[in-house]
Amino acid sequence: MAEAKRKFESVREWVAEHKLRTVGCLWLSGIAGSIAYNWSQPNMKTSVRIIHARLHAQALTLAALAGAAVVEYYDHKTGTKAERYAAYIPHKDAE
């Protein structure tokens, strides 16, 4: 149980640090998977296949952005984000 929690935390931290890369990779994999699926469907025009692939990838991107928003919200609620940026904020005592 503890090992799974540590793995989840490490994945969450990586996603928090690389949000745009995560969304981009999900979009690219969504396009590739959807094109592969649509190409296996007979009697469909190429333009329709491409449109379907774009729509599937767009839906996956919206889901990924919603997931990134949840991670950001979680970071703000737990104070993790404040700890991460504390070293970069000048303190009044240092003046």
C-alpha distances in whole Angstrom, upper triangle without the diagonal:
4,5,5,6,9,10,11,12,14,15,16,18,20,21,22,24,26,26,30,29,26,28,31,29,28,31,33,30,31,35,34,33,35,38,37,36,40,42,41,42,46,49,47,49,48,48,46,43,43,43,40,38,39,38,35,34,35,33,30,31,31,27,26,28,27,23,25,26,23,21,25,25,21,22,25,24,21,24,22,25,28,26,26,30,31,32,35,36,39,39,43,43,43,46
4,5,5,6,9,10,11,12,14,15,16,18,20,21,23,24,25,29,28,25,28,30,28,28,32,33,31,32,35,35,34,36,39,38,38,41,43,42,44,48,51,49,51,49,49,47,45,44,44,42,39,40,39,36,34,35,34,30,31,31,28,26,28,27,23,24,26,23,21,23,24,20,20,24,22,19,22,20,23,25,23,23,27,28,29,32,33,36,36,39,39,40,43
4,5,5,6,9,10,11,12,14,15,17,18,20,21,23,24,27,26,23,26,28,26,26,30,30,28,30,33,33,31,34,37,35,36,39,40,40,42,46,49,47,48,47,47,45,42,42,42,40,37,38,37,34,33,34,32,29,30,30,27,25,27,27,23,23,26,23,20,23,24,21,21,24,24,21,23,20,23,26,24,23,27,28,29,31,33,36,37,40,40,40,44
4,5,5,6,9,10,11,12,14,15,16,18,20,21,22,25,24,21,23,26,24,23,27,28,25,27,30,30,28,31,34,33,32,36,38,37,39,43,45,44,45,43,44,42,39,39,39,36,34,34,34,31,29,31,29,26,26,27,24,22,24,23,20,21,23,20,18,21,22,19,19,23,22,20,22,20,22,25,23,23,27,28,29,31,33,37,37,41,41,41,44
4,5,5,6,9,10,10,12,14,15,16,18,20,20,24,23,20,23,26,24,23,27,28,26,27,31,31,30,32,35,34,34,37,39,39,41,44,47,45,46,45,45,43,40,39,39,37,35,35,34,31,30,31,29,26,26,26,23,21,23,22,18,19,21,18,16,19,19,16,16,20,19,16,18,16,19,22,20,20,24,25,27,29,30,33,34,37,38,38,41
4,5,5,6,9,10,10,12,14,15,17,18,20,23,22,20,23,25,23,23,27,28,26,28,31,31,30,33,35,35,35,38,40,40,42,45,48,46,47,45,45,44,41,40,40,38,35,35,35,32,30,31,30,27,27,27,24,22,24,23,19,19,21,19,16,19,20,16,16,20,19,16,18,15,18,21,19,18,22,23,24,26,28,31,32,36,36,36,39
4,5,5,6,9,10,11,12,14,15,16,18,21,19,17,20,22,20,20,24,25,23,24,28,27,26,29,32,31,31,34,36,36,38,42,45,43,44,42,42,40,38,37,37,35,32,32,32,29,27,29,27,24,24,25,22,20,22,22,18,18,20,18,16,19,20,17,17,21,21,18,20,17,19,22,20,19,23,25,26,27,30,33,34,37,38,37,41
4,5,5,6,9,10,11,12,14,15,16,19,18,15,18,21,19,18,22,23,22,23,26,26,25,28,31,30,30,33,35,35,37,41,43,41,42,40,40,39,36,35,35,33,30,30,30,27,25,26,24,21,21,22,19,17,19,18,14,15,17,15,12,15,17,14,14,18,18,16,18,15,17,20,19,18,22,24,25,27,28,32,33,36,37,37,40
4,5,5,6,9,10,10,12,14,15,19,18,16,19,21,20,20,23,25,23,25,28,28,28,30,33,33,33,36,38,38,40,43,46,43,44,42,42,41,38,37,37,35,32,32,31,29,27,27,26,23,22,23,20,18,19,19,15,15,16,14,11,14,15,12,12,15,15,13,14,12,14,17,15,15,18,20,21,23,25,28,29,33,33,33,36
4,5,5,6,9,10,11,12,14,17,16,14,17,20,18,19,22,23,22,24,27,27,27,29,32,31,32,35,36,37,39,43,45,43,43,41,41,40,37,36,36,34,31,31,31,28,26,27,26,23,22,23,21,18,19,20,16,15,18,16,13,15,17,14,13,17,18,16,16,13,15,18,16,15,18,20,21,22,25,28,29,33,34,33,36
4,5,5,6,9,10,10,12,15,13,11,14,16,15,15,18,20,18,20,23,23,23,25,28,28,28,31,33,33,35,39,41,39,40,37,37,36,33,32,32,30,28,27,27,25,22,23,22,19,19,20,17,14,16,17,13,12,15,14,11,14,16,14,14,17,18,16,18,14,16,19,18,16,19,22,23,24,26,30,31,35,36,35,38
4,5,5,6,9,10,10,14,14,11,14,17,16,15,19,20,20,21,24,25,24,26,29,29,30,32,34,35,36,40,42,40,40,38,38,36,34,32,32,31,28,27,27,25,22,23,22,19,18,18,16,13,14,14,11,10,12,11,7,10,12,10,10,14,14,13,14,11,12,16,15,14,17,20,21,22,24,27,29,32,33,33,36
4,5,5,6,9,10,13,13,12,15,17,17,17,20,22,21,23,26,26,26,29,31,31,32,34,36,37,39,43,45,42,42,40,39,38,36,34,34,33,30,29,29,27,24,25,24,21,20,20,19,15,16,16,13,11,14,13,9,11,13,11,9,13,15,13,13,10,10,14,13,11,14,17,18,19,21,24,26,29,30,30,33
4,5,5,6,8,11,10,9,12,14,14,15,18,19,18,20,23,23,24,26,28,28,30,32,33,35,36,40,42,40,40,37,37,36,33,32,32,31,28,27,27,25,22,23,23,19,18,19,18,14,15,16,13,11,14,14,11,12,15,14,12,16,18,16,17,13,13,16,16,13,16,19,19,20,22,26,28,31,33,32,34
4,5,5,5,9,8,7,9,12,12,12,15,16,16,18,20,21,22,23,26,26,27,29,31,32,34,38,40,37,37,35,34,33,31,29,29,28,25,24,24,22,19,19,19,16,14,16,14,11,11,13,10,8,11,11,8,10,13,12,11,15,17,16,16,13,13,17,17,14,17,20,21,21,23,27,29,32,34,33,35
4,6,6,9,10,9,11,14,14,15,17,19,20,21,23,24,25,26,29,30,30,32,34,36,37,41,42,40,40,37,36,35,33,31,31,30,27,26,26,24,21,21,21,18,16,17,15,12,12,13,10,7,10,10,7,7,11,10,8,11,14,13,13,10,9,13,13,11,13,16,18,18,20,23,25,29,30,30,32
4,6,9,9,9,12,14,14,16,18,19,20,22,24,25,26,27,29,30,31,33,35,37,38,42,43,41,40,38,37,36,34,32,32,31,28,27,27,26,22,22,23,20,18,19,18,14,14,16,13,10,13,14,10,10,14,13,11,14,17,16,15,12,10,14,14,10,12,16,16,16,18,22,24,28,29,28,30
4,6,5,6,9,10,11,12,14,15,16,18,20,21,22,24,26,27,28,30,32,33,35,38,40,37,37,34,33,33,31,28,28,28,25,23,24,23,19,19,20,17,15,16,16,12,12,15,13,10,13,14,11,12,15,15,14,16,19,19,18,15,14,17,17,14,15,19,20,19,21,25,27,31,33,31,33
4,6,5,6,9,10,11,12,14,15,16,18,20,21,22,24,26,27,28,30,32,33,37,38,35,35,32,31,31,29,26,26,25,23,21,21,20,17,16,17,14,12,13,13,9,8,11,9,6,9,11,9,9,13,14,13,15,18,18,18,15,14,17,18,15,17,20,21,20,22,26,28,32,34,33,34
4,5,5,6,9,10,10,12,14,15,16,18,20,21,22,24,25,27,28,30,32,35,36,33,33,30,28,28,26,24,24,23,21,19,19,19,15,15,16,14,11,12,13,10,9,12,12,9,12,14,13,12,16,17,16,18,21,22,21,19,17,20,21,18,19,23,23,22,24,27,30,33,35,34,36
4,6,5,6,9,10,10,12,14,15,16,18,20,21,22,24,25,27,29,30,34,35,32,32,29,28,28,26,23,24,23,20,19,20,19,15,16,17,14,12,14,14,11,11,15,13,11,14,16,14,15,18,19,18,21,23,23,23,20,19,22,22,19,20,24,24,23,26,29,32,35,37,36,38
4,5,5,6,9,10,11,12,14,15,16,18,20,21,22,24,26,27,29,32,34,31,31,28,28,27,25,23,23,22,19,18,19,17,13,14,15,12,10,12,12,8,9,12,10,9,12,14,12,14,17,17,17,19,22,22,22,19,18,22,22,20,21,25,25,25,27,31,33,36,38,37,39
4,6,5,6,9,10,10,12,14,15,16,18,20,21,22,24,26,27,30,32,29,29,26,25,24,22,20,20,19,16,15,15,14,11,11,12,9,6,9,9,6,7,10,9,8,11,13,13,14,17,18,18,20,22,23,23,21,20,23,24,22,23,26,27,26,28,32,34,38,40,39,40
4,5,5,6,9,10,11,12,14,15,17,18,20,21,22,25,26,29,31,27,27,24,23,23,21,18,19,18,15,14,15,14,10,11,13,10,8,11,12,9,10,14,13,12,15,17,16,17,20,21,21,23,26,26,26,24,22,26,27,24,25,28,29,28,30,33,36,39,41,40,42
4,5,5,6,8,10,10,12,14,15,16,18,20,21,23,25,28,30,27,27,24,24,23,21,18,19,18,15,14,16,14,11,12,14,11,9,13,13,10,12,15,14,13,17,18,17,18,22,22,22,25,27,27,27,25,23,27,28,25,26,30,30,29,32,35,38,41,43,42,44
4,5,5,6,9,10,10,12,14,15,16,18,20,21,23,26,28,25,25,23,22,22,19,17,18,16,13,13,13,11,8,10,11,7,7,10,10,7,10,13,11,12,15,16,16,18,20,21,21,24,26,26,27,25,24,27,28,26,27,31,32,31,33,37,39,42,44,43,45
4,6,5,6,9,10,10,12,14,15,16,18,20,21,25,26,23,23,20,19,19,16,14,14,14,10,9,11,9,5,7,9,7,6,9,10,8,10,13,13,13,16,18,18,19,22,23,24,26,28,29,29,27,26,29,30,28,29,33,33,32,34,38,40,44,46,45,46
4,5,5,6,9,10,11,12,14,15,16,19,20,23,25,22,22,19,19,18,16,13,15,14,10,10,12,11,8,10,12,10,9,13,14,12,14,17,17,17,20,21,21,22,25,26,26,29,31,31,32,29,28,32,32,29,31,34,35,34,36,39,42,45,47,46,48
4,5,5,6,8,10,10,12,14,15,17,19,22,24,22,22,19,19,19,16,14,16,14,11,11,13,10,8,11,12,9,10,14,13,12,15,17,16,17,20,21,21,23,25,26,26,29,31,31,32,29,29,32,33,30,32,35,36,35,37,41,44,47,49,48,50
4,5,5,6,8,10,10,12,14,16,17,20,22,19,20,17,17,16,13,12,13,11,8,9,10,7,5,8,9,7,8,11,11,11,14,16,15,17,19,20,21,23,25,26,27,29,30,31,32,30,29,33,34,31,33,36,37,37,39,42,45,48,50,49,51
4,6,5,6,8,10,10,12,14,16,19,20,17,17,14,14,14,11,9,10,9,5,6,9,7,5,9,11,9,10,13,14,14,16,18,19,19,22,23,24,25,28,29,30,32,33,34,35,33,32,36,36,34,35,39,39,38,40,44,47,50,52,51,52
4,6,5,6,9,10,11,13,15,18,20,17,17,15,15,15,12,10,13,12,8,10,12,10,9,12,14,12,13,17,17,16,19,21,21,21,24,26,26,27,30,31,31,34,35,36,37,34,33,37,38,35,36,40,41,40,42,46,48,51,53,52,54
4,6,5,6,9,10,11,13,16,19,17,18,15,16,15,12,12,13,11,8,11,12,9,9,13,13,11,13,16,16,16,19,21,20,21,24,25,25,27,30,30,31,34,35,35,37,34,34,38,38,36,37,41,42,41,43,47,49,53,54,53,55
4,5,5,6,8,10,11,14,16,14,15,13,13,12,8,9,10,7,5,8,9,7,7,11,11,11,13,16,16,16,19,20,21,22,25,26,26,28,30,31,32,34,36,37,38,36,35,39,40,37,39,42,43,42,44,48,51,54,56,55,57
4,5,5,6,9,10,13,15,12,12,10,11,10,7,7,9,8,5,9,11,9,10,13,14,14,16,18,19,19,22,23,24,25,27,29,29,31,33,34,35,37,39,40,41,39,38,41,42,39,41,44,45,44,46,50,53,56,58,57,58
4,6,5,7,9,12,15,13,14,12,14,13,10,10,13,11,9,12,14,12,12,16,17,16,18,21,20,21,23,25,25,26,29,30,30,32,35,35,36,39,40,40,42,39,39,43,43,40,42,46,46,46,48,51,54,57,59,58,60
4,6,5,7,11,13,12,14,13,14,13,9,11,13,10,9,12,13,11,12,16,16,15,18,20,20,20,23,25,24,26,29,29,30,33,34,35,36,39,40,40,42,40,39,43,44,41,43,47,48,47,49,53,55,58,60,59,61
4,5,5,8,10,8,10,9,11,9,6,8,10,8,7,11,12,11,13,15,16,16,18,21,21,22,24,26,26,28,30,31,32,34,36,36,38,40,41,42,44,42,41,45,46,43,45,48,49,48,50,54,56,59,62,61,62
4,5,7,10,8,10,8,11,10,7,9,12,11,10,13,15,14,15,18,19,19,21,24,24,24,27,29,29,30,33,34,35,37,39,39,41,43,44,45,46,44,43,47,48,45,47,50,51,50,52,56,58,62,64,62,64
4,6,10,10,12,12,14,13,10,13,15,13,12,16,17,16,17,20,21,20,23,25,25,26,29,30,30,32,34,35,36,38,40,40,42,44,45,46,47,45,45,48,49,47,48,52,53,52,54,58,60,63,65,64,66
4,7,7,10,11,13,11,9,12,14,12,12,16,16,15,18,20,20,21,23,25,25,26,29,30,30,33,35,35,36,39,40,41,43,45,46,47,48,46,46,50,50,48,50,53,54,53,55,59,61,65,67,66,67
4,6,9,11,13,12,10,14,16,14,15,19,19,18,21,23,23,24,27,28,29,30,33,34,34,36,38,39,40,42,44,44,46,48,49,50,52,50,49,53,54,52,53,57,58,57,59,62,65,68,70,69,71
4,7,10,12,10,10,14,15,14,16,19,19,19,22,24,24,25,28,29,30,31,34,35,36,38,39,40,42,44,45,46,48,50,51,52,54,52,51,55,56,53,55,58,59,58,60,64,66,69,71,70,72
4,7,8,7,7,10,11,11,13,15,16,16,19,20,21,22,24,26,27,28,30,32,33,34,36,37,39,41,42,43,45,47,48,49,51,49,48,52,53,50,51,55,56,55,57,60,63,66,68,67,69
4,5,5,6,9,10,11,13,15,16,17,19,20,21,23,24,26,27,29,30,32,33,35,36,38,39,41,42,44,45,47,48,50,51,49,48,51,53,50,51,55,56,54,56,60,62,65,68,66,68
4,5,5,6,9,10,11,12,14,15,17,18,20,21,22,25,26,27,28,30,32,33,35,36,37,39,41,42,43,45,47,48,49,47,46,49,50,48,48,52,53,51,53,57,60,62,65,64,65
4,5,5,6,9,10,11,12,14,15,16,19,20,21,23,25,26,27,29,30,31,33,35,36,37,39,41,42,43,45,47,48,46,44,48,49,46,47,51,52,50,52,55,58,61,63,62,63
4,5,5,6,9,10,10,12,14,15,17,18,20,21,23,24,26,27,29,30,32,33,35,36,38,39,41,42,44,45,46,45,43,47,48,46,47,50,51,50,51,55,58,60,63,62,63
4,6,5,6,9,10,11,12,14,16,17,18,20,21,22,24,26,27,28,30,32,33,34,36,38,39,41,42,43,45,43,42,45,47,44,45,49,50,48,50,54,56,59,62,61,62
4,5,5,6,9,10,11,12,14,15,16,18,20,21,22,24,26,27,28,30,31,32,34,36,37,39,40,42,43,41,39,43,44,42,42,46,47,45,47,51,53,56,59,58,59
4,5,5,6,9,10,10,12,14,15,17,19,20,21,23,24,25,27,29,30,31,33,35,36,37,39,41,42,40,39,42,44,41,42,46,47,45,47,50,53,55,58,57,58
4,5,5,6,9,10,11,12,14,15,17,18,20,21,23,24,26,27,29,30,32,33,35,36,38,39,41,39,38,41,43,40,41,45,46,45,46,50,53,55,58,57,58
4,5,5,6,9,10,11,12,14,15,16,18,20,21,22,24,26,27,28,30,31,33,35,36,37,39,37,35,39,40,38,39,43,44,42,44,48,50,53,56,55,56
4,5,5,6,9,10,10,12,14,15,16,18,20,21,22,24,25,26,28,30,31,33,34,36,37,35,34,37,39,36,37,41,42,40,42,45,48,51,53,52,53
4,5,5,6,9,10,11,13,14,15,17,18,20,21,23,24,26,27,29,30,32,33,35,36,35,33,37,38,36,37,41,42,41,42,46,48,51,53,53,54
4,5,5,6,9,10,11,12,14,16,17,18,20,21,23,24,26,27,29,31,32,33,35,33,32,36,37,35,36,40,41,40,41,45,47,50,53,52,53
4,5,5,6,9,10,10,12,14,15,16,18,20,21,22,24,25,27,28,30,31,32,31,29,33,34,32,33,37,38,37,38,42,44,47,50,49,50
4,5,5,6,9,10,10,12,14,15,16,18,20,21,23,24,26,27,29,30,31,30,28,32,34,31,32,36,37,36,37,41,43,46,48,48,49
4,5,5,6,9,10,11,12,14,15,17,19,20,21,23,25,26,27,29,30,29,28,31,33,31,32,36,37,36,37,41,43,46,49,48,49
4,5,5,6,9,10,10,12,14,15,17,18,20,21,23,24,26,27,28,27,26,29,31,29,30,34,35,34,36,39,42,45,47,46,48
4,5,5,6,9,10,10,12,14,15,16,18,20,21,22,24,26,27,25,24,27,29,27,27,31,33,31,33,36,39,42,44,43,45
4,5,5,6,9,10,10,12,14,15,16,18,20,21,22,24,26,24,23,26,28,27,27,31,33,31,32,36,38,41,43,43,44
4,5,5,6,9,10,11,12,14,15,17,18,20,21,23,24,23,22,26,27,26,27,30,32,32,33,36,38,41,43,43,45
4,5,5,6,9,10,10,12,14,15,16,18,20,21,22,21,20,23,25,23,24,28,29,29,30,34,36,39,41,40,42
4,5,5,6,9,10,10,12,14,15,16,18,20,21,20,18,22,23,22,22,26,28,27,28,31,33,36,39,38,40
4,5,5,6,9,10,10,12,14,15,16,18,20,19,18,21,23,22,23,26,28,28,28,32,34,36,39,39,40
4,5,5,6,9,10,11,12,14,15,17,18,17,16,20,21,20,22,25,27,27,28,31,33,36,38,38,40
4,5,5,6,9,10,11,12,14,15,16,15,14,17,19,17,18,22,24,23,24,28,30,33,35,35,36
4,5,5,6,9,10,11,12,14,15,15,13,16,19,17,18,21,24,23,24,27,29,31,34,34,36
4,5,5,6,9,10,10,12,14,14,13,16,18,18,19,22,24,24,25,28,30,32,34,35,37
4,5,5,6,9,10,11,12,11,10,14,15,14,16,19,21,21,22,26,27,30,32,32,34
4,5,5,6,9,10,11,10,8,12,14,13,14,17,19,19,19,23,24,27,29,30,31
4,5,5,6,9,10,10,10,12,15,15,16,18,21,21,21,24,25,28,30,30,32
4,5,5,6,8,8,9,12,13,14,16,17,20,21,21,25,25,28,30,30,33
4,6,5,6,5,5,8,10,10,12,14,17,17,18,21,22,25,27,27,29
4,6,5,7,6,7,10,11,12,13,17,17,16,20,20,23,25,26,28
4,6,8,9,10,12,13,15,16,19,20,19,22,22,25,27,28,30
4,6,8,9,10,12,14,14,18,19,19,22,22,24,26,27,29
4,5,5,6,9,10,11,14,15,15,18,18,21,22,23,25
4,5,5,6,9,10,13,14,15,18,19,22,23,23,26
4,5,5,6,9,11,12,12,16,17,20,22,22,24
4,5,5,6,9,10,10,13,14,17,18,19,21
4,6,5,8,10,10,13,14,17,18,18,21
4,6,7,9,10,14,15,19,20,19,22
4,5,5,7,10,12,16,17,16,19
4,5,5,8,9,13,14,14,16
4,6,8,9,13,14,12,15
4,6,9,13,14,12,15
4,6,10,12,11,12
4,7,9,7,9
4,5,6,8
4,5,6
4,6
4
